[in-house]
Each structure stands twice: as structure tokens, then as C-alpha cells.
Amino acid sequence: MVDERTDIRTSLIGILGYAGAAGALAAVPIAIGTAANTTARVTADVASVIVLVVAGAWIAGGRHEAHERMRSVLWFAAVAIWVSAAEDLFSHGPDAIALHGKWLVVVTALLAAMLAFPLWAFAPRSLQLVAVVASVQVACAAAVYSEGSFIGLSVPQLRWPAIVTMVVGLATLAAGVFGFIRTKRTAMVLGSITIIAGALFVDVDVLRQAPSDLSLWLALAASGAVLLMGDFVSDRAVSGIGIVGVVGAVAEIVHRTVLDRSTAVAIVVLGTVALASCVLLARAFTHPVQTPPPEPPG
């Protein structure tokens, strides 16, 4: 029996499919012309979505992992083009359906979810879950978005969208941990990233146009929680995300708050003591692995 993982024909077929799809999709806007009206552009996009969905369904008929991976890529591309068609229709279409601002984003994201969800339900793979979570998160965050005024200027209010983003991330992480969502690991990774990213924008410094100190401390707490969760479920990817968040948040907090040399020296000493304590505690609480005695000969 031939091992399909070493079949060069499978790789060549994949290259042919990816290159063909990329070339065709890139050529569609050129083929319809820059002067095409909204109806022509939307029709071309919808036709492309149908072709990608059908091609993905047919290519995976043999249940080969490489073919299922191609289906996942094609269906993810279908959702992306569907988003483009919806945005074009509702922003440049007839006045009766014309939308602007946050409601254009909300409606477009909801339409993306309406396509992404059944595709994920039929083939619960990582890219399909990314499309579902991203569309739901964008729709929810955009729905609570607002703008305020600062010195006569319009300033985005990101607190509630950031909180909603954290809630969506927490729900995704919990669903992955308890196995309610497939794929489990992708759900946990997406949830972890979304929680930390949302924490960074709960409070934004208008003058710096960057996360405030409050957001950095919140991101540090969220990263620590993610790290604990990753260790609890023994998932290196989730733990790694938490580690990156903790290191990045602490480094940025020190960079912002430590302004004089004496304080910097104190931080160096405290950090060194903390690291040494970590090493000593790790050695103290780590039990050596007992190696079994060699079996007697014979």
C-alpha cells in the first residue's frame, strides 16, 4: 500500500490548484474592468464564491488530508470574497440599502458569519473557525463602537469594543477548553490572542495614540491568566501566548514607568532576585524522575 504522505503527485496537484485559484481570482477584477458598475463587481464576486465553495467540496471527496487542507483554504478565500461583495453592495449599491460607518461593518460581518458558520459546521477545521470567530467578534465590537469629542476632534471610543472583544475571546477559549468547539486547540489559541488584544484597547491614551498604563496592566493580568490556563490544559501554544504577553507587557510597563537611573537599578536588582528565586523554587519543587532498574539478564 502506497503511503499517500510521500506521493509527489499529491503535492503537484496541490500546487496546481493553489496557483490556478490565485491566478483566476487575481485576474477577475482585471477581466471585468475598472469601469464595471456595482452589479457587475458583486456578480463576479458571488460567482467566485460559488466556484470556490463547489471546488472545495469536490476536491475533498477522496478524504485525503492534503485535499481537505485545500478545501479549507478555498472556503476561507470564499468567505473573504463574500465579505468584499457584501461591502461593495452595501456601500456602493442603491440608496435604499446603502450603509455607512459602523453599521456597514456590522452587516458585512454578520453576512460573513452566515456563510462562515455553515462551512465550519460541515468541515470544522482551523481556517473555518478563524472565519467564524473573526466575523462574530468584528460584528459585536462594531455594534458597540462610538465616537467622542476631545478638544473639538472626533475620537474613537474603544473601551466597549475592547471589552466585547475580551468577552468573545473568553467564550472562545472556554468553549475550546471544554471541547464545545472544533478544532479545540485553534479555539483556545484564538481565544487567548483575542483576550490579550482586547485588554490592550480597553483604555487608550489619546495623546500617545497607544494603550494606556491601565490597559498594559490589564493585558499583563490577562496574559498571566492565559499562561495559567495553558499550563492547566497542558497546551504549549496557549502557554506560549501567555508567556509572550507577560514578557511584552512587563517590558513596556518598565519602559514607560522607569524614568531615572536609581529606579532602573532597583528594578534590575528586583528582577534578578525574582529570577534567582524562580530558579531555586523550580529546583526545590521538581522531583527527579526515577529510572527503573535494569532487567536481569536472561
C-alpha positions as CSV (number, residue, x, y, z in Angstrom):
1,M,0.0,0.0,0.0
2,V,1.4,3.4,-1.1
3,D,1.9,6.0,1.7
4,E,0.0,9.0,0.5
5,R,2.1,11.3,2.5
6,T,5.1,10.6,0.2
7,D,3.1,10.7,-3.0
8,I,4.7,13.6,-5.1
9,R,1.6,13.7,-7.2
10,T,-0.5,14.9,-4.3
11,S,1.9,17.9,-3.8
12,L,1.9,18.7,-7.5
13,I,-1.9,18.6,-7.7
14,G,-2.0,21.0,-4.7
15,I,0.4,23.4,-6.3
16,L,-1.7,23.3,-9.5
17,G,-4.9,24.1,-7.5
18,Y,-3.5,26.9,-5.4
19,A,-1.8,28.6,-8.3
20,G,-4.9,28.2,-10.5
21,A,-7.2,29.7,-7.9
22,A,-4.8,32.5,-7.1
23,G,-4.3,33.4,-10.7
24,A,-8.0,33.3,-11.5
25,L,-9.1,35.4,-8.5
26,A,-6.4,38.0,-9.2
27,A,-7.5,38.2,-12.8
28,V,-11.2,38.6,-12.2
29,P,-11.1,42.4,-11.4
30,I,-9.0,43.0,-14.5
31,A,-11.3,40.9,-16.6
32,I,-14.4,42.9,-15.7
33,G,-12.6,46.2,-16.0
34,T,-12.1,49.1,-13.7
35,A,-15.2,50.9,-15.1
36,A,-17.5,48.0,-14.1
37,N,-20.6,49.0,-12.1
38,T,-21.5,47.7,-8.7
39,T,-23.8,45.0,-10.1
40,A,-21.0,43.6,-12.3
41,R,-18.5,43.5,-9.4
42,V,-20.9,41.9,-6.9
43,T,-22.0,39.3,-9.5
44,A,-18.3,38.4,-10.2
45,D,-17.6,38.1,-6.5
46,V,-20.7,35.9,-5.9
47,A,-19.7,33.7,-8.8
48,S,-16.2,33.4,-7.4
49,V,-17.6,32.4,-4.0
50,I,-19.8,29.7,-5.6
51,V,-16.9,28.3,-7.6
52,L,-14.6,28.2,-4.6
53,V,-17.2,26.5,-2.4
54,V,-18.1,23.9,-5.0
55,A,-14.4,23.3,-5.9
56,G,-13.6,22.8,-2.2
57,A,-16.5,20.4,-1.7
58,W,-15.4,18.3,-4.7
59,I,-11.7,18.3,-4.0
60,A,-12.2,16.8,-0.6
61,G,-14.3,13.9,-1.8
62,G,-11.4,11.5,-1.5
63,R,-10.8,12.2,2.2
64,H,-7.1,12.9,1.7
65,E,-5.6,15.3,4.2
66,A,-3.9,17.4,1.6
67,H,-7.2,17.7,-0.3
68,E,-9.1,18.6,2.9
69,R,-6.5,21.3,3.6
70,M,-7.1,22.7,0.1
71,R,-10.8,22.7,0.8
72,S,-10.2,24.7,4.0
73,V,-8.1,27.3,2.1
74,L,-10.6,27.6,-0.7
75,W,-13.5,28.0,1.7
76,F,-11.6,30.6,3.7
77,A,-11.0,32.5,0.5
78,A,-14.7,32.2,-0.3
79,V,-15.6,33.9,2.9
80,A,-13.1,36.7,2.3
81,I,-14.6,37.4,-1.2
82,W,-18.1,37.2,0.2
83,V,-17.1,40.0,2.6
84,S,-15.8,42.0,-0.3
85,A,-19.1,41.5,-2.2
86,A,-21.2,42.5,0.8
87,E,-19.1,45.6,1.5
88,D,-19.3,46.6,-2.2
89,L,-23.1,46.1,-2.3
90,F,-24.0,47.9,0.9
91,S,-21.5,50.8,0.4
92,H,-22.0,51.5,-3.3
93,G,-25.3,49.9,-4.0
94,P,-28.8,51.5,-4.3
95,D,-29.6,54.2,-1.8
96,A,-32.3,52.0,-0.3
97,I,-29.7,49.6,1.0
98,A,-26.7,52.0,1.4
99,L,-24.9,51.8,4.7
100,H,-22.1,53.8,6.2
101,G,-19.9,53.7,9.3
102,K,-20.2,51.1,11.9
103,W,-23.4,49.6,10.5
104,L,-21.7,48.8,7.3
105,V,-19.1,46.8,9.3
106,V,-21.8,45.1,11.4
107,V,-23.9,44.0,8.5
108,T,-20.9,42.9,6.5
109,A,-19.5,40.9,9.4
110,L,-22.9,39.2,10.1
111,L,-23.2,38.2,6.4
112,A,-19.7,36.8,6.6
113,A,-20.7,34.8,9.7
114,M,-23.8,33.5,7.8
115,L,-21.5,31.9,5.3
116,A,-18.6,31.0,7.6
117,F,-20.7,29.2,10.1
118,P,-22.3,26.5,7.9
119,L,-18.9,25.9,6.2
120,W,-17.3,25.4,9.6
121,A,-20.2,23.2,10.7
122,F,-19.7,21.0,7.6
123,A,-15.9,21.0,7.9
124,P,-14.7,22.0,11.4
125,R,-11.1,23.0,10.6
126,S,-8.9,25.8,11.8
127,L,-9.4,28.3,9.0
128,Q,-13.1,27.8,9.1
129,L,-13.2,28.5,12.8
130,V,-11.0,31.6,12.3
131,A,-13.5,32.9,9.8
132,V,-16.4,32.3,12.2
133,V,-14.8,33.8,15.3
134,A,-13.4,36.8,13.4
135,S,-16.7,37.7,11.8
136,V,-18.6,37.4,15.1
137,Q,-16.0,39.4,17.0
138,V,-16.0,42.2,14.4
139,A,-19.8,42.4,14.3
140,C,-20.1,42.5,18.1
141,A,-17.3,45.0,18.6
142,A,-18.6,47.3,15.8
143,A,-22.1,47.2,17.2
144,V,-21.0,48.9,20.4
145,Y,-18.5,51.3,18.8
146,S,-18.9,55.0,19.3
147,E,-17.0,58.3,19.0
148,G,-16.4,61.0,21.4
149,S,-15.0,64.5,21.3
150,F,-11.6,65.6,22.5
151,I,-10.6,69.3,22.0
152,G,-13.1,69.6,19.3
153,L,-11.8,66.5,17.5
154,S,-13.7,63.2,16.9
155,V,-12.0,60.5,19.0
156,P,-12.9,56.7,18.7
157,Q,-14.2,55.2,21.9
158,L,-12.7,51.8,22.0
159,R,-13.5,50.7,25.6
160,W,-16.7,48.8,24.9
161,P,-15.5,47.3,21.7
162,A,-12.4,46.1,23.6
163,I,-14.5,44.7,26.4
164,V,-16.7,42.9,23.9
165,T,-13.6,41.5,22.2
166,M,-12.4,40.1,25.5
167,V,-15.8,38.5,26.1
168,V,-15.8,36.9,22.7
169,G,-12.2,35.7,23.3
170,L,-13.1,34.3,26.8
171,A,-16.1,32.5,25.3
172,T,-14.0,31.0,22.5
173,L,-11.3,29.9,25.0
174,A,-13.7,28.3,27.4
175,A,-15.5,26.6,24.5
176,G,-12.2,25.2,23.3
177,V,-11.1,24.1,26.8
178,F,-14.4,22.2,27.4
179,G,-14.4,20.7,23.9
180,F,-17.6,22.5,22.7
181,I,-15.8,23.8,19.6
182,R,-13.8,22.0,17.0
183,T,-10.9,22.4,16.4
184,K,-10.2,22.6,20.2
185,R,-6.7,23.9,20.0
186,T,-7.5,26.5,17.4
187,A,-10.3,27.8,19.6
188,M,-8.0,28.1,22.6
189,V,-5.3,29.9,20.7
190,L,-7.8,32.3,19.1
191,G,-9.5,32.9,22.4
192,S,-6.1,33.6,24.1
193,I,-5.0,36.1,21.5
194,T,-8.3,37.8,21.5
195,I,-8.5,38.3,25.2
196,I,-5.0,39.8,25.4
197,A,-5.6,42.0,22.3
198,G,-8.9,43.3,23.7
199,A,-7.2,44.1,27.0
200,L,-4.7,46.3,25.3
201,F,-7.5,48.6,24.0
202,V,-9.8,48.9,27.0
203,D,-8.2,52.2,27.7
204,V,-6.3,54.2,25.0
205,D,-4.1,57.2,25.7
206,V,-5.4,59.7,23.2
207,L,-2.2,61.8,23.1
208,R,0.0,58.8,22.6
209,Q,-2.5,57.0,20.4
210,A,-1.4,53.9,22.3
211,P,-2.7,51.7,25.1
212,S,-2.6,53.4,28.5
213,D,-0.9,52.1,31.6
214,L,-4.2,50.7,32.7
215,S,-4.5,48.7,29.5
216,L,-1.0,47.4,29.9
217,W,-1.7,46.2,33.5
218,L,-4.9,44.6,32.3
219,A,-3.0,42.9,29.4
220,L,-0.5,41.6,32.0
221,A,-3.2,40.1,34.1
222,A,-4.9,38.6,31.0
223,S,-1.6,37.1,29.9
224,G,-1.0,35.6,33.3
225,A,-4.4,34.1,33.3
226,V,-3.8,32.7,29.8
227,L,-0.5,31.2,30.8
228,L,-2.1,29.5,33.8
229,M,-4.9,28.1,31.6
230,G,-2.3,26.8,29.1
231,D,-0.4,25.0,31.8
232,F,-3.7,23.7,33.3
233,V,-4.7,22.1,30.0
234,S,-1.1,21.2,29.0
235,D,-1.2,23.2,25.7
236,R,2.1,24.7,24.7
237,A,0.6,27.1,22.2
238,V,-1.7,28.7,24.8
239,S,1.1,28.8,27.3
240,G,3.4,30.4,24.8
241,I,0.9,33.1,24.0
242,G,0.6,33.9,27.7
243,I,4.4,34.0,28.0
244,V,4.7,36.4,25.1
245,G,2.0,38.6,26.7
246,V,3.6,38.6,30.1
247,V,7.1,39.4,28.8
248,G,5.8,42.1,26.4
249,A,3.5,43.8,29.0
250,V,6.2,43.9,31.7
251,A,8.8,45.2,29.4
252,E,6.5,48.0,28.2
253,I,5.4,48.9,31.7
254,V,9.0,49.2,32.8
255,H,9.9,51.2,29.7
256,R,7.1,53.7,30.5
257,T,7.3,54.0,34.2
258,V,11.0,53.8,34.9
259,L,12.5,57.2,34.1
260,D,15.5,57.7,36.3
261,R,18.7,55.7,36.8
262,S,18.2,54.8,40.5
263,T,14.8,53.3,39.9
264,A,16.2,51.3,36.9
265,V,18.9,49.9,39.2
266,A,16.3,48.9,41.7
267,I,14.3,47.2,39.0
268,V,17.4,45.3,37.8
269,V,18.0,44.1,41.4
270,L,14.4,43.1,41.9
271,G,14.2,41.3,38.6
272,T,17.4,39.4,39.3
273,V,16.2,38.4,42.7
274,A,12.9,37.3,41.2
275,L,14.7,35.2,38.6
276,A,17.0,33.6,41.2
277,S,14.0,32.8,43.4
278,C,12.3,31.2,40.4
279,V,15.3,29.0,39.7
280,L,15.6,28.0,43.4
281,L,11.9,27.2,43.7
282,A,11.8,25.3,40.5
283,R,14.7,23.1,41.7
284,A,13.1,22.7,45.1
285,F,9.7,21.6,43.8
286,T,10.9,19.4,40.9
287,H,11.2,15.8,41.8
288,P,13.8,13.7,40.0
289,V,12.5,11.1,37.6
290,Q,13.1,7.6,39.0
291,T,14.7,5.4,36.4
292,P,13.7,1.8,36.5
293,P,16.4,-0.7,37.4
294,P,17.8,-2.7,34.5
295,E,16.2,-6.0,33.9
296,P,18.4,-9.0,34.9
297,P,19.9,-10.8,32.0
298,G,18.1,-13.9,30.8
